[in-house]
Amino acid sequence: MAWARQARAGRASSRRRHLRFHMRSLSLPVRSLAGRPTSVLVMATGLLAATAAYQTVPGVLGPLLETDLGINQAALGLLSAALIGGMAIGLLPGGVLSDRFSERTIMTIGVGGGGLAMFAASFSTSFPVLAVLFFVASIGAAFAATGGPKTIIRWFAPNRRGTALGIRQTGVPLGGVVASVLLPAIAVAGEWRLATRCVAIAAVLVAFLFWALYRDRDGKPLVESGIDQPSIYRSRRFVAATGCALTLQAAQACTLTYLTVDLHQTLGLPAATAALFLAVALIGAVVGRVGWGTVGDLIGNRRALTSVSALAAVCCCLMSLVDSTSSLVAVALVCLVLGLAAMSWNAVYISLVTTMAPRRSIGSALGTGLSIVLLGFSVAPLFGRVADVAHSFRPAWVALALLVTVGVALSFVARTPKPEPAVV
């Protein structure tokens, strides 16, 4: 009997060894994937694209929302405001939490929770409930906005971070483009609720994949170097850089909101044709987000911020010169460069802030800065008001150019502090 028990124990032990071997073999591809900077960049970009996709729902599916819920244009605008408000509210808590806990945990909870909120919104028949759920979903998107840069910092060397951050930032326009193409097609086959559920499920799946595949590099948290650094919130460089980014955010908001309307009225183009010029600007934004990140790696983030601001100011001036006699090719070129500048500054600003902030509080600094930068959206209604009063968009573009020029001046103050020499 003893020999029989020993034989059974031996066979069981052998099966356990084989099982452990196979489990290790299966986990090798996952470890290999999670241990590559390129894979980390793809995952971080995917998270940003997923949140950008579900934030486009009011704009892309607006007519269907109005018909099904019986809401007007103003109410539809409130849904967009709920998304912006959720981002503004969620950025600072998301940054603080990403400093205290693993960005893997915070980003997964944020994006996954945002997807679940959008999924719940697809069942709503009440406008107030829908607005609240959109607000909650956007808070989740804010967690990805602050946690994502920390993953890039962890996995990329300083001379490559700008490019990596720029590639990650392309997730915003790419997610918007994909949603703009797919969601209306899905809605035609079903309704806005089905399209919203699809984009919500996609966000949850992307969050799950990030949780399953991403690992902190070497399992080590981002720690402070031991050098006593003052709080970034008392830094005039941080304030100046954030002020410059706010003016660029204003230019981006005005471009997104009014470029199509301006060209429709000024050039007499059909609305669909005028919208193509906005698509050209968005193409410039995709290229510019990577390009300016690389420029920041080469010449420094502060110089890159100055350059992108100056180019945006010039483009706003050129837009003020557009009239009914303007060449469509020339206008398209201006729109391309406008997108390349006014809609491509994000990676440069984020990279600049990460070099200013103590490593233990990068998330908090980004959350604070991006929350302030979002105030630039409030300039868009003022831009429209100037155009209404003047019965022309020319004065509005001139005023916007002056505002961005103030940002250029602020960027000269936003030099990255040099480390103090070590005392021997």
Secondary structure, 3 states (H helix, E strand, C coil): CHHHHHHHHHHHHHHHHHHHHHHHHHHHHHHHHHCCHHHHHHHHHHHHHHHHHHHCHHHHCHHHHHHHHCCCHHHHHHHHHHHHHHHHHHHHHHHHHHHHCCHHHHHHHHHHHHHHHHHHHCCCCCHHHHHHHHHHHHHHHHHHHHHHHHHHHHHCCHHHHHHHHHHHHCHHHHHHHHHHHHHHHHHHHCCHHHHHHHHHHHHHHHHHHHHHHCCCHHHCCCCCCCCCCCCHHHCHHHHHHHHHHHHHHHHHHHHHHHHHHHHHHHCCCCHHHHHHHHHHHHHHHHHHHHHHHHHHHHHCHHHHHHHHHHHHHHHHHHHCCCCCCCCHHHHHHHHHHHHHHHCCCHHHHHHHHHHHCCHHHHHHHHHHHHHHHHHHHHHHHHHHHHHHHHCCCHHHHHHHHHHHHHHHHHHCCCCCCCCCCCCC
